[in-house]
């Protein structure tokens, strides 16, 4: 069977999920014919994604967050109004047209949407005949048994609206979860394990005594540097995707800042003592699989849901700033018990193939 992927390019998580699923499909004799990635001016598509996905990658303009002057949190009102200017709307109309043309050209048997709004809007405009699968953790918010909803009702409404737009015309929703839950047949929702790549499953975790960090937004670096000035003996490897950043930067002894690089990141994840992050779903799952204690500092609404859910599942703790001291204090008492999570993750191939193959 032939699959076409449409992937939200904000952050690292949806991209690595797409890589993982492409590996599974190819192992079972299927083909990913093309990958369409939504981008905005603040982000670059990482080189590792283009190298690993195993199919031609095309980019298109997609809505994204706009952040406060500190570079930490998104400004919801500004993001909303900036994304609906006439100039932006024209760009998104062009993106919808491009997605439609590629579906017609590639003739896939199934389109897989990794939480990209343009995919849903394409279905709204063109009523595509091909089956659509929508994949994402945040779809669990629509599951009646899910307990980790935003405390702010306005935020919950925004996420539900985003879920609704992303899944317009969806044949089936595959909601990724840290733990098993029943399928929700009324909404054609199946609950599946996280999509973790083979490279992670094959790692042999060790502890070399340093802290690994990943931040979606560069504004958090000041917090980390402030803490590190008083704790220079703590070795930290930090990854970010700042557009104009050098590949490797050493602002202080024992503080190593790297531009997102998949090989380096996984090597550091394999041997770190603990992980501090802006709460992206995928990297939390990778840390849980390897038994690494995690501290999560959510940067936006979707990550608040990830953090609450992951903390309840035993991944670690939620923080407000990049204060590594809080993580180190937690690590002193953390007991790794990830056997159930690893078993759940290891069932991913069988379950995904079952749902994707039977959709046609």
Secondary structure, 3 states (H helix, E strand, C coil): CEEEEEEECCCCHHHHHHHHHHHHHHHCCCEEEEEEEEECCCCCCCHHHHHHCCCCEEEEECCCCCECCCCCCECHHHHHHHCCCHHHHHHHHHHHHHHHHHHHHHCCCEEEEECCHHHHHHHHHHCCCCEEEEEECHHHHHCCCCCCCCCCHHHHHHHHHHHHHHCCCCCEEEEEECCCCCCEHHHCEEEEECCCCHHHHCCCCCCCCCEEEEECCHHHHHHHHHHHHCCCCCCEEEEECCCCCCCEEEEECCEEEEECCHHHHHHHHHHCCEEEECCCHHHHHHHHHCCCEEEECCCCHHHHHHHHHHHHCCCEEECCCCCHHHHHHHHCCCCCCCHHHHHHHCCHHHHHHHHHHCCC
